[in-house]
Amino acid sequence: MTYRIVNGESAIALAVDMFNISISDWVMRSPYWIIEALDDTKVLTSLPVISAEITGDDYIYTLPCDLKSIVKVTYKNYIIPQHNNVTNDTNNLREYLVGASYTVNGDNTIRITSADRNLKDGTIKVYYRGYITQLSELYNVEMPLIPDDETLLQAIAHYILLRLLMRGYKHPIYSLNSNNQITNPYILYHGIGNTGGLKQKARNSVKSMSKEEYLALAGKLNSIVVTNRSNTIDFNGTM
């Protein structure tokens, strides 16, 4: 099957159109919810390795919003190891930045420990597994790129509504307390007993696209370099 890729804005537009909900502060949370839905539907068998250049602030570096796991951290082509993985391999020491290491702080930042003061507010490169994102000019936030599959988009739209209702949003028709599966987005999305819902239908529709297909669709066959994101609104910690 030949797939196309679309910006996450398409899922937001569908949610607004289907459920007649207004866009307010939730649109800044929606990229995170879109990624949650992509994780939940398991439409990708594995995630590609992406690179991002990040500028620090007092040795603290905010990680990309779409990061799932760190592969490597470098500074001027030298590897900065994680604190508990500092190498003792003398044969490869020339690849490493002497006296430097990083520790992960929560889900969205790392702290660099180094005597080199250039790292206090320098620029590092983080290689990580994650979803490819694209800056939304409409919302000034990084939006995930997603397969242009009608069933998947419907599943994500329902997931957005589900997350809104979980946050206390009141909808005139849809409710998590409804016994009617037509008006309960939890049942619509998850199905009954995790069977027959849009989540399962989306997974079957996309057929677990490989990371190579995903990269090809996004037009990014090589490692993607995302410049400093300090001028865009990130969605870390906005669940």
N, C-alpha and C positions, 0 to 999 in steps of 0.2 A: 504493500500500500504506500502511496506517496502522500506525505504529510506537508502541511504548511505550518508556520509558526506565527503567533500573534502576541502582541503586548498584553499584559494583564489587564489593561484598561478595558479590553473586550469583555472580560468577565464582570467587571464593575458595571459597565454599561448594561449588560444583560440583567444583572441583579436589580439595577434601578428600574429597568423597563418591566421586568416580570413582576416585581413586588411593589412598585410605586413607592420606593423609599427615597428620601432626600439624601443628598451627599453632604455630610457634615464632617465632624472630626474622625469618623470611622474610615474615611478613605485613606488616611495615613496608616491605619492598621491593616488595611486590606491586602497589601503585598505579603505581609506575614501570614495572613489567613490563606492566601492563595498558595503559598509554599506549604503550609500545613495540609491543605487539600491535596496538593501534588504528592506529598509524602504518604498521605492516607490512601490515595487511590493507587499508588505504586505504578504509575504509568511509565516511569523510567527504571530500567533494570539496574543502572548504576549512574553516578553523576560524574560529569567531566571535571578535569582539573583546570581551574581558572587562576589567573594571577591578578593581583590588585596592588597598586602603589598607594601607600598610606603614610600620611604625615603625622608625626607624634606631637604630644603635648606633655611636657615634663615626664618623658619616658613612657607615657601611656599611649597606646595605639588602639583606636576603635576599629574593630574588625568589620568586614563587609557584611551587609545585612543578610545575604543569601548563603553565608558560610555554614557548611555542615561539619567539616573536619579539616584541620590544618595539615598540609602535606610538608611544607617547608617555608622557612622565613629567611630572607637574605637581606644584606645591606652591602651595596656596591659589589655585588656578585659573591660576597662571602656569606657562608651559612651561619645563621644564629641558631644554635640548638635549643631545644626546650631544656629547662633547668635540670630536670631529672634524667636527661638523655645526653649530657655533655660527653663528647667522645674522648676515649683514651687511645684511639687509633693514631699512632704517631705517623703512619704512612700517609694519612689524609688530613693532617692538621692544617696544611696550607689552604684547604678549602674552607676552613672555619675562621670566624672572627674571634681573635684571641681575647679571652676574658669576658665574653659577652654570652648571655643566655636570656631566654624569655620564660615568663610564667603566665598562665592563662588566668584571667580574673573574671569569673562568671562565664557568661555566654558571649559577651560582645567586646571584650578588651583584652589586650595582653600588655604586660609590663616588661620592658627591656632593662636588664641589669648589665651595666657596662661602665667602665672608667672613661670611655670615649664620650665627651660631652656633646659631640655632634649628633649623637643619638637622642639627646634630650628632646629635640624638635626636628629630627632628621626625617628622611623618607625611606621606608623599608618596602620590600616587596614580599607579599604573602601569597604563596601558592596553596590553593585549597580546593576541596571538592564542594561544589555547590551548584545552585541554579543560575543560569545566565540571566542577567537583568539588563534592563535598558532604561535610561532616564526618561521619565514621563515629563514632557514639557507642559502638559496640562496641569499636573499636580506637583511637579518638582520633587518627585520621589522615585527611587529605583523600583521598577516594576519587573516581576519575573516574566520571561518569555515562555509561552506555553503552547502546546500543540493545538492547532485550530481544528478541534474536534467538537462537534455540536453537543454530544452527550457529556464530554468532559467540561465544557463551558457551563452547561446547565448544572452539573454537579458542583462546580466551584461557586456558582451563583447561589445555590441552595446552602452551601457551606457558609458563605458570607452572611446570609440571613440567619442561619443557625447561630453563628457567633454573636451577631447583633442581639438576638433574643437572649442569649446566655448572659449578655452584659446588661440586661434589663430593658432593652428596647421593646416598646409596645407596638404591635402591628394589629390593624383592625380585623384581619382575617387569620393570619398564621400565629400559632401559639405552640409552645413546647408542652403545654398541658392538654392539648386537644387529643381526644381519642379517635379522631378522624384522621386517617393516614394522609388524606388529601390536603389537610390544613396543618399538619404537623411536620415541619421541615426536618426534624430529627429522623422521623420514620421515612420520609421521602429520600433523605440522603443515605441513611444507614440501612434501610430496609427493615424487615422483621427478622430478628435473629441474625443480623448482619448479612442477610440474603435478599436479593431482589431490589436493592436500593440503587440510587444513582451512582454511588461510589463503586459498586461492583460493575454496573453497566458501563461506566466510564473506563474502568480498567480493561474490560473486555473489548471495548470499542477501539481503544488506542493500541491494544495488544502489546503492552510493555516495550515501548520504543527503546532502542539501544542508545548509549551515549554518543555513538558515531552518527546515528541518524539525527539525534538532537542537535549536535554541533553543526552538522551539515545544514539542517533546517535554519538554524540561527545565522548561518553564513559565516561561522567562526571556526574554521578548520584548525586554526592554530590557537595557541594560548592567547586569551583575551587580556589586555591590559586596561584596567579601569583606573583612571586618574583619581587624585585626591577627591574624596566625596564630601569634604567639609562644607561645600557650597550647596549640597542637596540635603533634603530631609531624609534621614535614615529611619527605619522603623524598628530598630532594636528596642526591646523593652516596652513595646506598645501593644501588648496582647490585650 
